């Protein structure tokens, strides 16, 4: 949500910022609704003041026995009440229209990010590790001999349809080990607070983080009105929904491992093979709530938290800053971390770390009391994957695959696998 005062003060700058996202000017439409709303509110307040004055005169006319004036003033007060009620109703309608419009507008891009239309215009800021030189042609995760027994798409399709997978045996244990490793790293070394959250939320929680109203088709809603979370960003960020917290309690840093659900409505035909893009998946999500002056540094800190996961897993990656046209709607700046997948011979996104400024906080009405005193201010919110568990599994097995179909596993995972170090070509942990 945007601050209407910012648009009033500099509508041209607002339109210019949105144009970086490829959007048409909208400030004039916003201001027209705002002006109509304000005029109606002023008219209602003026009419109310006049009605209050007339109401006092009614009593005076009655006291002096002026029945004609008493009847006239009483009729005037009654008529004014109806007019005021109508003006207030119209003002509420204009206010709702204004809020509906503002709720569909994305966040303004940070001045520091590059211009551009899509991922081709993103800018790499660093790269870690070198892709392995294979003595054979590497294959994708679902084609590796040792992985195939534990990655069953056919049974999952029977159970649920396309874009689901049934993991079992060594692959299921590897998936669990990855999630546990990520949680331990973020809690023990990065200082995040482990949090277990619901995966079903009320509609206003989805609104608070910006999934609604514009992106409802990307998520699933139950018949009784709950929504399945597309990421724990929804639940972790909304912990401060409607709250005013003390500055001394910030930053708040949470991490959660949850199931996530996405309809993938806009991804028809993309990544239909394997488990890269699923309707149900697991993610270890990081969320920070902080003060405005600390959010930029917190963004860099969260990015390093996610990068560290990949470094410990010995996976090559690169970090890019997204251009204005490729960012998610709620973000003002985003770092994408892309892991090397030898089966695709490409870097693919495994984490997006976004700073949202006060965009979500305004939707949630989440504020903090400055330690130095003064009026409460909106918090800043940040979110990012630390990491997507299924995509990390893909990266681990593709980078660790051997010519005989076995998979060597990163040393950091060995303690989580009972000391086992690899998956053999038959699909067993050994």
C-alpha positions as CSV (number, residue, x, y, z in Angstrom):
1,X,0.0,0.0,0.0
2,X,1.2,3.5,-0.8
3,X,1.2,6.7,1.3
4,X,-1.4,8.9,-0.4
5,X,0.5,12.0,0.8
6,X,3.5,10.9,-1.3
7,X,1.3,10.8,-4.4
8,X,-0.3,14.1,-3.6
9,X,3.1,15.8,-3.1
10,X,4.8,14.5,-6.2
11,X,2.4,12.7,-8.6
12,X,4.9,12.9,-11.5
13,X,7.6,11.1,-9.5
14,X,5.1,8.4,-8.5
15,X,4.2,7.8,-12.1
16,X,7.8,7.8,-13.2
17,X,8.6,5.2,-10.6
18,X,5.8,2.9,-11.7
19,X,6.8,3.4,-15.3
20,X,10.0,1.6,-14.5
21,X,7.8,-1.5,-13.9
22,X,6.2,-0.9,-17.3
23,X,3.0,0.5,-15.9
24,X,0.9,3.4,-17.3
25,X,0.5,6.6,-15.3
26,X,-2.1,6.3,-12.5
27,X,-1.5,9.2,-10.2
28,X,-4.2,11.4,-11.8
29,X,-6.8,8.6,-11.2
30,X,-5.7,8.2,-7.6
31,X,-5.8,11.9,-7.0
32,X,-9.2,12.3,-8.5
33,X,-10.6,9.7,-6.1
34,X,-8.8,11.2,-3.3
35,X,-10.1,14.7,-4.1
36,X,-13.7,13.5,-4.4
37,X,-13.4,11.7,-1.1
38,X,-12.0,14.7,0.7
39,X,-14.7,17.1,-0.7
40,X,-17.4,14.7,0.5
41,X,-15.9,14.5,3.9
42,X,-15.6,18.3,4.1
43,X,-19.2,18.7,2.9
44,X,-20.4,16.2,5.5
45,X,-18.5,17.9,8.3
46,X,-19.8,21.3,7.3
47,X,-23.4,20.0,7.1
48,X,-22.9,18.3,10.5
49,X,-21.7,21.6,12.1
50,X,-24.8,23.4,10.7
51,X,-27.1,20.7,11.8
52,X,-25.6,20.8,15.3
53,X,-26.1,24.6,15.4
54,X,-29.8,24.2,14.3
55,X,-30.3,21.5,16.9
56,X,-29.3,24.0,19.6
57,X,-31.7,26.5,18.1
58,X,-34.6,24.0,18.2
59,X,-34.4,24.0,22.0
60,X,-34.3,27.7,22.2
61,X,-37.4,28.1,19.9
62,X,-39.3,25.6,22.0
63,X,-38.3,27.5,25.2
64,X,-39.6,30.8,23.9
65,X,-42.8,29.3,22.6
66,X,-42.1,29.9,18.9
67,X,-43.8,26.9,17.5
68,X,-43.4,27.8,13.8
69,X,-39.7,28.3,14.2
70,X,-39.5,25.1,16.3
71,X,-41.2,23.1,13.5
72,X,-39.0,24.6,10.8
73,X,-35.8,23.9,12.6
74,X,-36.8,20.4,13.6
75,X,-37.6,19.6,9.9
76,X,-34.3,21.1,8.9
77,X,-32.3,19.0,11.4
78,X,-34.1,15.8,10.2
79,X,-33.4,16.7,6.5
80,X,-29.8,17.4,7.3
81,X,-29.4,14.0,9.0
82,X,-30.4,12.3,5.8
83,X,-28.2,14.4,3.7
84,X,-25.2,13.9,6.0
85,X,-25.8,10.1,6.0
86,X,-25.8,10.1,2.2
87,X,-22.6,12.2,2.0
88,X,-20.9,9.9,4.5
89,X,-22.0,6.8,2.6
90,X,-20.6,8.3,-0.7
91,X,-17.4,9.3,1.0
92,X,-17.0,5.7,2.3
93,X,-17.6,4.4,-1.2
94,X,-15.0,6.8,-2.6
95,X,-12.6,5.8,0.1
96,X,-13.1,2.1,-0.7
97,X,-12.5,2.8,-4.4
98,X,-9.3,4.6,-3.6
99,X,-8.1,1.8,-1.3
100,X,-9.0,-0.8,-3.9
101,X,-7.0,1.0,-6.5
102,X,-4.0,1.5,-4.2
103,X,-4.1,-2.1,-3.2
104,X,-3.5,-3.3,-6.8
105,X,-0.5,-1.0,-7.3
106,X,3.0,-2.6,-6.8
107,X,5.7,-1.2,-4.7
108,X,8.0,1.5,-6.1
109,X,11.4,0.3,-7.3
110,X,14.4,1.4,-5.3
111,X,16.5,4.0,-7.0
112,X,19.5,1.8,-6.8
113,X,18.2,-1.1,-8.9
114,X,18.7,-1.4,-12.7
115,X,16.0,-0.5,-15.3
116,X,14.8,-3.4,-17.5
117,X,11.8,-5.5,-18.6
118,X,12.6,-9.0,-17.6
119,X,15.3,-11.4,-16.3
120,X,17.6,-10.7,-19.3
121,X,18.1,-7.2,-17.7
122,X,19.0,-8.4,-14.2
123,X,22.6,-7.6,-13.1
124,X,25.0,-10.1,-11.6
125,X,26.7,-8.8,-8.5
126,X,28.8,-11.8,-7.5
127,X,29.5,-15.4,-8.2
128,X,30.7,-18.2,-6.0
129,X,32.3,-21.5,-7.0
130,X,32.9,-23.0,-10.4
131,X,30.6,-25.5,-12.1
132,X,32.1,-29.0,-12.0
133,X,33.7,-30.4,-15.1
134,X,32.0,-33.7,-15.8
135,X,33.8,-36.6,-17.6
136,X,30.3,-37.5,-18.9
137,X,27.2,-35.7,-19.9
138,X,25.2,-34.8,-16.7
139,X,21.5,-35.4,-16.6
140,X,18.6,-33.8,-14.8
141,X,17.7,-34.9,-11.3
142,X,14.8,-37.2,-12.3
143,X,17.0,-39.0,-14.8
144,X,19.8,-40.0,-12.3
145,X,19.7,-43.8,-11.8
146,X,20.1,-43.6,-8.0
147,X,17.4,-41.0,-7.7
148,X,14.7,-42.5,-9.8
149,X,13.6,-45.1,-7.3
150,X,12.8,-42.4,-4.7
151,X,11.2,-39.8,-6.9
152,X,7.8,-41.1,-8.2
153,X,5.8,-38.7,-10.4
154,X,3.4,-41.4,-11.7
155,X,2.0,-42.4,-8.3
156,X,1.8,-38.7,-7.3
157,X,-0.2,-38.0,-10.5
158,X,-2.6,-40.8,-9.6
159,X,-3.0,-39.4,-6.1
160,X,-3.2,-35.7,-6.9
161,X,-2.6,-34.9,-10.6
162,X,0.3,-33.2,-12.3
163,X,3.0,-31.2,-10.6
164,X,3.2,-33.3,-7.5
165,X,5.9,-35.9,-6.5
166,X,6.1,-38.8,-4.1
167,X,9.5,-39.0,-2.4
168,X,10.6,-42.1,-0.6
169,X,13.6,-43.9,0.8
170,X,17.0,-42.2,0.4
171,X,15.6,-39.2,-1.5
172,X,13.0,-38.6,1.2
173,X,15.6,-38.7,3.9
174,X,17.9,-36.4,2.0
175,X,15.0,-33.9,1.6
176,X,14.4,-34.0,5.4
177,X,18.1,-33.7,6.1
178,X,18.4,-30.6,3.9
179,X,15.5,-28.9,5.8
180,X,17.0,-29.8,9.2
181,X,20.4,-28.5,8.1
182,X,19.0,-25.2,6.9
183,X,17.1,-24.7,10.2
184,X,20.0,-25.5,12.3
185,X,22.3,-23.1,10.4
186,X,19.9,-20.2,10.5
187,X,19.1,-20.7,14.2
188,X,22.5,-21.6,15.6
189,X,24.7,-19.3,13.5
190,X,22.5,-16.7,12.0
191,X,20.4,-15.9,15.1
192,X,17.0,-16.4,13.6
193,X,14.1,-17.5,15.8
194,X,12.6,-20.9,14.7
195,X,8.9,-20.5,14.3
196,X,6.2,-23.1,13.5
197,X,3.2,-21.5,11.8
198,X,-0.2,-22.5,10.4
199,X,-0.4,-23.1,6.7
200,X,-4.0,-22.1,6.6
201,X,-4.7,-18.3,7.0
202,X,-7.5,-15.8,7.0
203,X,-8.1,-13.7,3.9
204,X,-6.8,-10.5,5.6
205,X,-3.5,-12.1,6.2
206,X,-3.0,-12.7,2.5
207,X,-4.0,-9.1,1.9
208,X,-1.5,-7.9,4.4
209,X,1.5,-9.3,2.5
210,X,0.1,-8.4,-0.9
211,X,-1.1,-11.8,-2.3
212,X,-4.6,-10.4,-2.4
213,X,-6.5,-8.9,-4.1
214,X,-4.4,-9.0,-7.3
215,X,-2.7,-12.4,-7.1
216,X,-5.5,-14.6,-5.7
217,X,-5.3,-16.9,-8.8
218,X,-1.8,-17.9,-7.8
219,X,-3.0,-19.5,-4.5
220,X,-5.5,-22.0,-3.2
221,X,-8.6,-21.1,-1.1
222,X,-10.6,-23.6,0.9
223,X,-14.4,-23.8,0.7
224,X,-14.7,-22.2,4.2
225,X,-12.6,-19.2,3.3
226,X,-9.1,-20.1,4.5
227,X,-6.2,-19.7,2.2
228,X,-3.3,-22.1,1.9
229,X,0.0,-20.2,2.2
230,X,2.2,-19.8,-0.9
231,X,5.1,-19.2,1.5
232,X,5.6,-18.7,5.2
233,X,6.3,-15.1,4.4
234,X,2.5,-14.7,4.9
235,X,2.4,-16.0,8.4
236,X,5.7,-14.8,9.7
237,X,5.3,-11.2,8.4
238,X,1.7,-11.0,9.7
239,X,2.8,-11.7,13.3
240,X,3.0,-7.9,13.6
241,X,-0.2,-7.3,11.8
242,X,-2.1,-4.5,13.6
243,X,0.6,-4.2,16.2
244,X,2.7,-1.3,17.5
245,X,5.9,-2.7,18.9
246,X,8.8,-1.1,20.8
247,X,11.8,-0.2,18.7
248,X,13.9,-2.1,21.3
249,X,12.3,-5.4,20.1
250,X,13.6,-4.9,16.5
251,X,14.9,-6.4,14.4
252,X,12.7,-9.5,14.7
253,X,14.2,-12.3,12.7
254,X,12.1,-15.5,12.1
255,X,12.7,-18.7,10.2
256,X,10.1,-21.4,9.5
257,X,10.0,-24.7,7.6
258,X,6.6,-25.2,6.1
259,X,4.6,-26.7,3.3
260,X,3.8,-24.2,0.6
261,X,1.1,-24.3,-2.0
262,X,1.0,-22.5,-5.4
263,X,-1.4,-22.9,-8.3
264,X,1.4,-21.9,-10.8
265,X,-1.4,-20.2,-12.8
266,X,1.0,-18.1,-14.9
267,X,3.5,-20.9,-15.6
268,X,1.8,-23.0,-18.2
269,X,4.3,-25.1,-20.1
270,X,7.3,-24.1,-17.9
271,X,9.3,-26.7,-16.1
272,X,6.8,-29.4,-16.5
273,X,9.3,-32.2,-16.1
274,X,10.8,-33.1,-12.7
275,X,10.1,-31.4,-9.4
276,X,11.4,-27.9,-10.1
277,X,8.0,-26.3,-10.2
278,X,5.3,-28.0,-8.0
279,X,1.9,-27.2,-6.6
280,X,3.0,-28.4,-3.2
281,X,6.6,-28.0,-1.9
282,X,8.6,-27.2,1.2
283,X,10.6,-24.1,2.0
284,X,12.7,-22.7,4.8
285,X,11.6,-19.1,4.9
286,X,13.3,-16.1,6.5
287,X,11.4,-12.9,7.5
288,X,12.8,-9.8,9.2
289,X,10.9,-6.9,10.6
290,X,13.0,-3.9,11.3
291,X,13.3,-0.1,11.3
292,X,13.5,1.9,8.1
293,X,17.1,3.0,8.6
294,X,18.2,-0.6,9.1
295,X,16.4,-2.4,6.3
296,X,19.1,-2.0,3.6
297,X,21.7,-3.6,5.8
298,X,19.2,-6.3,6.9
299,X,18.6,-7.1,3.2
300,X,22.4,-7.7,2.7
301,X,22.5,-9.8,5.9
302,X,19.6,-12.0,4.8
303,X,21.2,-12.5,1.4
304,X,24.4,-13.7,3.1
305,X,22.3,-16.1,5.2
306,X,20.9,-17.7,2.1
307,X,24.2,-17.7,0.2
308,X,25.9,-19.5,3.2
309,X,23.5,-22.4,2.8
310,X,24.8,-23.0,-0.7
311,X,28.4,-22.5,0.3
312,X,28.1,-25.1,3.0
313,X,26.5,-27.5,0.5
314,X,29.4,-26.8,-1.9
315,X,27.1,-25.6,-4.7
316,X,28.1,-23.0,-7.3
317,X,25.8,-20.0,-7.4
318,X,25.5,-16.5,-8.5
319,X,23.6,-13.6,-7.0
320,X,21.8,-11.0,-9.1
321,X,19.9,-7.8,-8.4
322,X,16.6,-7.9,-10.2
323,X,15.7,-5.1,-12.6
324,X,12.6,-3.0,-12.1
325,X,10.5,-5.0,-14.6
326,X,11.3,-8.4,-13.1
327,X,10.6,-7.8,-9.4
328,X,7.7,-9.2,-7.5
329,X,4.9,-6.7,-6.7
330,X,5.7,-6.2,-3.0
331,X,9.4,-5.7,-3.4
332,X,11.3,-2.4,-3.7
333,X,14.6,-4.3,-4.2
334,X,15.3,-8.0,-4.7
335,X,18.4,-10.2,-4.8
336,X,17.9,-13.5,-6.6
337,X,20.3,-16.3,-5.8
338,X,20.7,-18.8,-8.7
339,X,22.2,-22.2,-8.2
340,X,24.1,-24.1,-10.9
341,X,22.1,-27.0,-12.3
342,X,24.4,-29.1,-14.5
343,X,21.5,-31.1,-15.9
344,X,20.1,-27.9,-17.4
345,X,23.5,-26.4,-18.0
346,X,22.1,-23.2,-16.4
347,X,21.8,-21.2,-13.2
348,X,18.3,-21.4,-11.8
349,X,16.7,-19.3,-9.0
350,X,16.7,-21.0,-5.6
351,X,16.0,-17.9,-3.4
352,X,14.6,-14.4,-3.7
353,X,15.5,-12.0,-0.9
354,X,13.3,-8.9,-1.0
355,X,13.1,-5.8,1.0
356,X,9.5,-4.4,0.9
357,X,10.0,-1.1,2.8
358,X,6.8,0.0,4.5
359,X,4.6,-1.4,1.6
360,X,3.4,-4.4,3.6
361,X,3.4,-2.6,6.9
362,X,0.9,-0.1,5.6
363,X,-1.4,-2.9,4.5
364,X,-1.0,-4.6,7.9
365,X,-1.0,-1.3,9.9
366,X,2.2,-2.5,11.6
367,X,4.2,0.1,13.4
368,X,7.0,0.7,16.0
369,X,7.4,3.2,18.8
370,X,10.8,5.1,18.3
371,X,13.1,4.7,21.2
372,X,13.8,8.4,21.1
373,X,10.1,9.2,21.4
374,X,7.7,10.7,18.8
375,X,4.8,9.3,16.8
376,X,4.8,5.6,15.9
377,X,6.3,4.8,12.5
378,X,5.7,2.0,10.0
379,X,8.1,-0.9,10.3
380,X,10.0,-2.3,7.3
381,X,9.6,-5.9,6.3
382,X,11.9,-8.3,4.4
383,X,11.5,-11.9,3.3
384,X,13.5,-14.6,1.5
385,X,14.0,-18.3,1.0
386,X,16.7,-19.9,3.0
387,X,16.2,-22.1,0.9
388,X,13.5,-23.8,-1.2
389,X,14.1,-27.4,0.0
390,X,13.0,-29.2,-3.2
391,X,15.2,-27.0,-5.5
392,X,18.1,-27.5,-3.1
393,X,17.7,-31.3,-3.4
394,X,17.7,-31.0,-7.2
395,X,20.9,-29.0,-7.0
396,X,22.6,-31.4,-4.6
397,X,21.9,-34.5,-6.6
398,X,22.6,-33.0,-10.0
399,X,26.0,-31.6,-8.9
400,X,26.9,-34.7,-7.0
401,X,25.9,-37.2,-9.7
402,X,28.4,-39.8,-10.9
403,X,28.7,-41.6,-14.2
404,X,27.4,-44.9,-12.7
405,X,24.2,-43.2,-11.5
406,X,25.2,-42.8,-7.9
407,X,25.3,-39.4,-6.1
408,X,28.0,-38.1,-3.8
409,X,26.5,-36.0,-1.0
410,X,27.9,-32.8,0.6
411,X,30.0,-33.5,3.8
412,X,27.8,-31.1,5.8
413,X,24.8,-33.4,5.4
414,X,26.6,-36.6,6.5
415,X,25.7,-36.2,10.2
416,X,22.1,-35.7,9.3
417,X,22.2,-39.0,7.3
418,X,23.5,-41.2,10.0
419,X,27.0,-40.9,8.6
420,X,26.0,-42.1,5.1
421,X,27.9,-40.2,2.4
422,X,26.2,-41.1,-0.9
423,X,23.2,-42.6,-2.7
424,X,24.3,-45.6,-4.7
425,X,23.0,-46.4,-8.2
426,X,20.3,-48.6,-6.8
427,X,18.9,-45.7,-4.7
428,X,20.3,-46.8,-1.3
429,X,22.0,-44.5,1.2
430,X,25.5,-45.9,1.8
